[in-house]
Amino acid sequence: MKGVIVGAGQVGLACAYALMIQNVLDELVLVDINQEKLIGEVMDLEQGMSFVEPTAIKAGTMADATGADVVVITAGAPQKEGETRLDLVQKNVEIFKKLIPDIVTHCPQAILLVVANPVDVLTYAAWKLSGLPKSRVFGSGTVLDTGRFRYLLSRRLDVDPRSLHAYIIGEHGDSEVPFWSHANVCGTPIYYDGMPADERAAMDDIFQQTKNAAYEIIRRKGYTNYAVGLAVTQIVQSIMRDQNRVMTVSCIADEIFGVQDVCLSVPAVVGRMGISRRLNLTLSTHEEGLLRHSAQTLRDVIDHIRF
């Protein structure tokens, strides 16, 4: 089982570290334009190998990635304080114009997992530039947002976050949508719409904390990395071990509630062949309107991309 991480910045390295300590891959190739730093990072990872199950880690180029099963793309301009994910669009698309054809040349059978922001738009761009099937090009989407949401809800409800089934869907960004109507604790509905006003306000605050988490972390430390590294590891694990887990990855869809040809996060089944299917959502009228707005927000940005 061979994986590649393209981009050895803070996010790429967090992904590499999490993949290594969880022994998801047999072989991992890291690719970055700064080869000297890359070699140092790989040396640091390798020297911890006696403490974990072994993974063969290599600093290389896309030529070393030949035969990879999955390519994780974290390369791109970082999000700065005060900058939205959508502000990053065109400069990262320009990077993808050079990067994606090179990946496809060396790894034509691989699944492409886009992590760089804005992830929904860049996933769409990666699909267009690669010519690969929709099932094999998807993004980390709102998997991290969903994890943040569950963690914050778990503190409020005093339960293990792994017992919570609550999702963030739509854009990984400012128009994302809390899927309250189906949120539950081990099958017991949370009943957001029927809550007293004060409790509902607390739940709304939890969503706002979820949506703004990256901005708060970037303001304090300059970047996010640990949680996204763990989220990506869960996705790669589901691919490599054919777990068919339901995850809110960013998918290319022909149509979302009347919005054509867009990419956003909805629950989908992720396994060895990529996305095998998207689940049909039964949304409240309010949620449907929010998701349509999120889809249109992304479609408007896609319309302005210069491929």
C-alpha positions as CSV (number, residue, x, y, z in Angstrom):
1,M,0.0,0.0,0.0
2,K,1.7,3.1,-1.3
3,G,0.8,6.7,-0.6
4,V,2.2,10.1,-1.6
5,I,1.9,13.5,0.1
6,V,2.5,16.4,-2.2
7,G,3.4,19.4,-0.1
8,A,5.5,19.1,3.0
9,G,4.3,22.2,4.9
10,Q,2.7,22.1,8.3
11,V,-0.4,20.2,7.0
12,G,1.5,17.7,4.9
13,L,3.8,16.9,7.7
14,A,1.0,16.4,10.2
15,C,-0.6,14.0,7.7
16,A,2.7,12.1,7.3
17,Y,3.2,11.9,11.0
18,A,-0.4,10.6,11.7
19,L,-0.2,8.1,8.8
20,M,3.1,6.8,10.1
21,I,2.1,6.4,13.8
22,Q,-1.2,4.7,12.8
23,N,0.6,2.4,10.3
24,V,-1.8,3.0,7.5
25,L,0.7,2.6,4.6
26,D,3.6,0.3,3.7
27,E,5.3,3.0,1.8
28,L,5.0,6.8,1.9
29,V,6.7,9.3,-0.5
30,L,6.8,13.0,0.4
31,V,7.2,15.5,-2.4
32,D,8.0,19.2,-2.0
33,I,9.9,21.9,-4.0
34,N,12.2,22.5,-1.0
35,Q,14.2,19.3,-1.2
36,E,16.7,20.2,1.5
37,K,14.1,20.8,4.1
38,L,12.1,17.8,2.9
39,I,15.1,15.5,3.4
40,G,15.5,16.9,7.0
41,E,11.8,16.3,7.7
42,V,12.0,12.7,6.4
43,M,15.1,12.0,8.4
44,D,13.3,13.2,11.6
45,L,10.3,10.9,10.8
46,E,12.6,7.9,10.0
47,Q,14.4,8.2,13.3
48,G,11.2,7.6,15.2
49,M,10.6,4.3,13.3
50,S,11.8,2.1,16.1
51,F,8.9,3.3,18.2
52,V,6.1,2.4,15.7
53,E,5.2,-0.2,13.2
54,P,7.5,0.3,10.2
55,T,6.6,2.5,7.2
56,A,9.1,3.0,4.4
57,I,9.3,6.8,4.1
58,K,11.1,8.6,1.3
59,A,11.8,12.2,0.3
60,G,11.4,12.2,-3.5
61,T,9.8,13.6,-6.6
62,M,6.7,12.6,-8.5
63,A,8.9,10.1,-10.4
64,D,9.3,8.2,-7.1
65,A,5.5,8.2,-6.7
66,T,4.9,5.8,-9.6
67,G,2.5,3.0,-8.6
68,A,0.9,5.0,-5.7
69,D,-2.6,4.0,-4.6
70,V,-3.4,7.4,-3.1
71,V,-2.0,10.9,-3.6
72,V,-2.7,13.5,-0.9
73,I,-2.4,17.0,-2.2
74,T,-1.6,19.6,0.5
75,A,0.5,21.9,-1.7
76,G,-0.7,25.4,-2.1
77,A,-0.5,28.9,-0.8
78,P,-1.3,29.0,3.0
79,Q,-4.4,30.8,4.3
80,K,-3.3,34.0,6.1
81,E,-5.0,35.8,9.0
82,G,-8.0,37.7,7.8
83,E,-8.1,35.8,4.5
84,T,-11.0,33.5,3.6
85,R,-10.5,30.1,2.0
86,L,-12.1,31.4,-1.2
87,D,-9.6,34.2,-1.3
88,L,-7.0,31.6,-2.1
89,V,-8.7,30.3,-5.3
90,Q,-6.8,31.6,-8.3
91,K,-3.3,31.4,-6.9
92,N,-3.8,27.8,-5.9
93,V,-5.4,26.9,-9.2
94,E,-2.3,28.2,-10.9
95,I,-0.2,25.8,-8.8
96,F,-2.6,23.0,-9.7
97,K,-2.3,23.6,-13.4
98,K,1.4,22.5,-13.2
99,L,0.9,19.9,-10.4
100,I,-2.1,17.8,-11.4
101,P,-0.9,16.8,-14.9
102,D,2.4,15.7,-13.3
103,I,0.6,13.6,-10.8
104,V,-1.6,11.9,-13.4
105,T,1.5,11.2,-15.6
106,H,3.2,9.3,-12.8
107,C,0.2,8.0,-10.9
108,P,-2.6,7.3,-13.4
109,Q,-4.3,4.7,-11.3
110,A,-4.2,6.6,-8.0
111,I,-7.0,8.2,-6.0
112,L,-6.5,12.0,-5.6
113,L,-7.3,13.4,-2.2
114,V,-7.3,17.2,-2.2
115,V,-6.6,18.9,1.2
116,A,-5.3,22.3,0.1
117,N,-7.8,25.2,0.5
118,P,-10.2,26.2,-0.7
119,V,-10.7,22.5,-0.8
120,D,-14.1,22.3,-2.6
121,V,-13.0,24.6,-5.5
122,L,-9.6,23.0,-5.8
123,T,-11.1,19.5,-5.8
124,Y,-13.3,20.6,-8.7
125,A,-10.2,22.0,-10.4
126,A,-8.2,18.8,-9.8
127,W,-10.9,16.8,-11.4
128,K,-11.1,19.1,-14.5
129,L,-7.3,19.2,-14.9
130,S,-6.8,15.4,-14.3
131,G,-9.5,13.9,-16.5
132,L,-10.0,11.2,-13.9
133,P,-13.4,9.8,-12.9
134,K,-15.3,11.7,-10.3
135,S,-15.1,8.7,-7.9
136,R,-11.3,9.0,-7.8
137,V,-11.0,12.7,-7.2
138,F,-12.4,14.1,-4.0
139,G,-11.5,16.4,-1.1
140,S,-11.1,16.3,2.6
141,G,-14.2,18.5,2.6
142,T,-16.0,18.9,6.0
143,V,-14.6,15.8,7.6
144,L,-12.6,18.1,9.9
145,D,-15.5,20.4,10.5
146,T,-17.6,17.4,11.4
147,G,-15.0,16.3,13.8
148,R,-14.8,19.8,15.4
149,F,-18.7,19.9,15.6
150,R,-18.8,16.5,17.3
151,Y,-16.1,17.4,19.8
152,L,-17.8,20.7,20.8
153,L,-21.2,19.0,21.0
154,S,-19.7,16.2,23.1
155,R,-18.5,18.7,25.7
156,R,-22.0,20.3,25.9
157,L,-23.8,16.9,26.1
158,D,-21.1,15.1,28.2
159,V,-20.7,12.1,25.9
160,D,-17.8,10.6,24.0
161,P,-17.7,12.4,20.6
162,R,-17.5,9.0,18.9
163,S,-21.1,8.3,20.1
164,L,-22.3,11.4,18.3
165,H,-23.7,11.3,14.8
166,A,-23.8,14.9,13.7
167,Y,-22.5,16.3,10.4
168,I,-21.4,19.6,8.8
169,I,-22.2,19.6,5.1
170,G,-21.8,22.0,2.1
171,E,-18.7,24.2,1.7
172,H,-15.7,23.7,3.9
173,G,-15.9,27.4,4.8
174,D,-18.2,30.2,5.6
175,S,-21.4,28.9,4.0
176,E,-21.2,25.4,5.6
177,V,-24.4,23.9,7.0
178,P,-25.0,22.1,10.3
179,F,-27.1,19.0,9.7
180,W,-29.2,19.4,12.8
181,S,-32.3,17.5,11.7
182,H,-30.5,14.1,11.8
183,A,-28.1,14.8,14.7
184,N,-28.3,12.1,17.3
185,V,-26.5,10.5,20.2
186,C,-26.4,6.7,19.5
187,G,-29.8,7.0,17.7
188,T,-31.4,9.4,20.2
189,P,-32.3,12.6,18.3
190,I,-30.9,15.9,19.6
191,Y,-34.2,17.7,18.6
192,Y,-32.6,21.0,17.8
193,D,-35.8,22.5,16.5
194,G,-37.7,21.7,19.7
195,M,-35.2,23.0,22.2
196,P,-35.8,25.8,24.6
197,A,-34.5,29.1,23.3
198,D,-31.5,29.2,25.7
199,E,-30.4,25.7,24.8
200,R,-30.9,26.3,21.1
201,A,-28.7,29.5,21.4
202,A,-26.0,27.3,23.0
203,M,-26.2,24.9,20.1
204,D,-26.0,27.8,17.6
205,D,-22.9,29.0,19.4
206,I,-21.3,25.6,19.0
207,F,-21.9,25.8,15.3
208,Q,-20.3,29.2,15.1
209,Q,-17.3,27.9,17.0
210,T,-17.1,25.1,14.6
211,K,-17.3,27.3,11.5
212,N,-14.8,29.9,12.9
213,A,-12.3,27.4,14.4
214,A,-9.7,27.7,11.7
215,Y,-9.8,31.5,11.8
216,E,-9.3,31.4,15.6
217,I,-6.4,28.9,15.4
218,I,-4.7,30.8,12.6
219,R,-5.0,34.0,14.5
220,R,-3.2,32.4,17.5
221,K,-0.6,30.2,15.9
222,G,-0.6,31.1,12.2
223,Y,-1.8,27.8,10.7
224,T,-3.9,24.6,11.5
225,N,-2.3,21.2,11.2
226,Y,-2.8,18.6,13.9
227,A,-6.6,18.0,13.6
228,V,-6.5,18.0,9.8
229,G,-3.6,15.5,9.8
230,L,-5.8,13.1,11.8
231,A,-8.8,13.7,9.6
232,V,-6.9,13.0,6.5
233,T,-5.5,9.8,8.1
234,Q,-9.0,8.6,8.7
235,I,-9.9,9.1,5.0
236,V,-6.7,7.4,3.7
237,Q,-7.3,4.5,6.1
238,S,-10.9,4.1,4.8
239,I,-9.5,4.0,1.2
240,M,-6.5,1.7,1.8
241,R,-8.4,-0.8,4.0
242,D,-11.6,-0.6,1.9
243,Q,-13.6,0.3,5.0
244,N,-16.5,1.9,3.1
245,R,-16.9,4.5,5.9
246,V,-19.5,7.2,5.5
247,M,-17.6,10.5,5.5
248,T,-18.4,14.1,4.5
249,V,-15.8,14.3,1.8
250,S,-16.0,16.9,-0.9
251,C,-17.6,15.3,-4.0
252,I,-18.2,16.5,-7.6
253,A,-21.9,16.4,-8.2
254,D,-23.9,17.0,-11.4
255,E,-26.6,18.8,-9.4
256,I,-27.3,19.8,-5.8
257,F,-30.8,21.2,-5.3
258,G,-30.9,22.9,-8.6
259,V,-27.2,24.1,-8.7
260,Q,-25.4,22.4,-11.6
261,D,-21.9,21.0,-11.8
262,V,-20.5,21.8,-8.3
263,C,-18.3,20.3,-5.6
264,L,-19.1,20.2,-1.9
265,S,-19.4,17.9,1.1
266,V,-22.2,15.5,1.6
267,P,-22.0,12.1,3.3
268,A,-20.5,9.6,0.9
269,V,-19.2,6.0,1.1
270,V,-15.4,5.9,0.9
271,G,-13.5,2.8,0.1
272,R,-10.7,1.2,-2.0
273,M,-12.1,2.5,-5.3
274,G,-12.7,6.0,-4.0
275,I,-16.3,7.2,-3.6
276,S,-18.7,4.4,-4.4
277,R,-21.9,6.5,-3.8
278,R,-23.2,9.6,-2.2
279,L,-26.0,9.2,0.3
280,N,-29.4,10.8,-0.4
281,L,-30.1,13.5,2.2
282,T,-33.5,14.1,3.7
283,L,-33.1,17.7,4.8
284,S,-35.5,20.1,6.5
285,T,-36.8,22.9,4.3
286,H,-34.4,25.3,6.0
287,E,-31.4,23.0,5.6
288,E,-32.2,22.5,2.0
289,G,-32.2,26.3,1.4
290,L,-28.9,26.6,3.2
291,L,-27.3,23.8,1.2
292,R,-28.5,25.3,-2.0
293,H,-27.0,28.7,-1.0
294,S,-23.7,26.9,-0.1
295,A,-23.7,25.1,-3.5
296,Q,-24.4,28.4,-5.4
297,T,-21.6,30.2,-3.4
298,L,-19.1,27.6,-4.7
299,R,-20.6,27.6,-8.2
300,D,-20.1,31.3,-8.4
301,V,-16.5,31.0,-7.5
302,I,-15.9,28.1,-10.0
303,D,-17.4,30.3,-12.7
304,H,-14.6,32.8,-12.3
305,I,-11.7,30.3,-12.4
306,R,-9.3,30.7,-15.3
307,F,-8.3,27.2,-16.2
